């Protein structure tokens, strides 16, 4: 298993910049940007802050978690 680094913090703290810098430190790395998975919703997407979007949000947060789990077996994953 390679390394798994999770970057968290409040909005506007610079998480994407820090994560990109961290992923650049290893020659075999993957940067999984969880928010990008909302962009994969092609049709019927709801604003994620609406109460009725709970099922959508669960799928969209489970998808990057699954991808991360697969990548971390071989790559440093941020």
MOGI-V403133 format. One record per residue. RES is the residue in three letters. PHI is phi as a letter, one per 40 degrees, with the letter a starting at -180 (NA if undefined). PSI is psi as a letter, one per 40 degrees, with the letter a starting at -180 (none if undefined). OMEGA is omega as a letter, one per 30 degrees, with the letter a starting at -180 (999 if undefined). Layout:
BEGIN
res=RES phi=PHI psi=PSI omega=OMEGA
res=RES phi=PHI psi=PSI omega=OMEGA
END
This chain:
BEGIN
res=UNK phi=NA psi=h omega=l
res=UNK phi=c psi=a omega=a
res=UNK phi=c psi=i omega=l
res=UNK phi=b psi=h omega=l
res=UNK phi=b psi=h omega=l
res=UNK phi=b psi=h omega=l
res=UNK phi=b psi=h omega=l
res=UNK phi=b psi=i omega=l
res=UNK phi=i psi=i omega=a
res=UNK phi=c psi=i omega=l
res=UNK phi=d psi=h omega=l
res=UNK phi=g psi=e omega=a
res=UNK phi=c psi=e omega=l
res=UNK phi=g psi=f omega=a
res=UNK phi=d psi=d omega=a
res=UNK phi=c psi=d omega=l
res=UNK phi=c psi=d omega=l
res=UNK phi=c psi=d omega=a
res=UNK phi=c psi=d omega=l
res=UNK phi=c psi=d omega=l
res=UNK phi=c psi=d omega=l
res=UNK phi=c psi=d omega=a
res=UNK phi=c psi=d omega=l
res=UNK phi=c psi=e omega=a
res=UNK phi=c psi=e omega=a
res=UNK phi=b psi=i omega=a
res=UNK phi=c psi=d omega=l
res=UNK phi=b psi=g omega=a
res=UNK phi=a psi=i omega=l
res=UNK phi=b psi=h omega=l
res=UNK phi=b psi=h omega=l
res=UNK phi=b psi=h omega=l
res=UNK phi=c psi=h omega=a
res=UNK phi=d psi=d omega=a
res=UNK phi=c psi=d omega=l
res=UNK phi=c psi=d omega=a
res=UNK phi=c psi=d omega=l
res=UNK phi=c psi=d omega=l
res=UNK phi=c psi=e omega=l
res=UNK phi=c psi=e omega=l
res=UNK phi=c psi=h omega=a
res=UNK phi=c psi=d omega=a
res=UNK phi=a psi=i omega=l
res=UNK phi=g psi=e omega=l
res=UNK phi=c psi=i omega=l
res=UNK phi=b psi=i omega=l
res=UNK phi=d psi=h omega=a
res=UNK phi=c psi=e omega=a
res=UNK phi=c psi=e omega=l
res=UNK phi=c psi=i omega=a
res=UNK phi=d psi=d omega=a
res=UNK phi=c psi=e omega=l
res=UNK phi=c psi=e omega=a
res=UNK phi=d psi=d omega=a
res=UNK phi=c psi=d omega=l
res=UNK phi=d psi=d omega=a
res=UNK phi=c psi=d omega=l
res=UNK phi=c psi=d omega=l
res=UNK phi=c psi=d omega=a
res=UNK phi=c psi=d omega=l
res=UNK phi=c psi=d omega=l
res=UNK phi=c psi=d omega=a
res=UNK phi=c psi=d omega=l
res=UNK phi=c psi=d omega=l
res=UNK phi=c psi=d omega=l
res=UNK phi=c psi=d omega=l
res=UNK phi=c psi=d omega=l
res=UNK phi=d psi=d omega=l
res=UNK phi=d psi=d omega=l
res=UNK phi=c psi=d omega=a
res=UNK phi=c psi=d omega=a
res=UNK phi=c psi=e omega=l
res=UNK phi=c psi=d omega=a
res=UNK phi=b psi=e omega=a
res=UNK phi=b psi=i omega=l
res=UNK phi=c psi=h omega=a
res=UNK phi=b psi=h omega=l
res=UNK phi=b psi=none omega=999
END
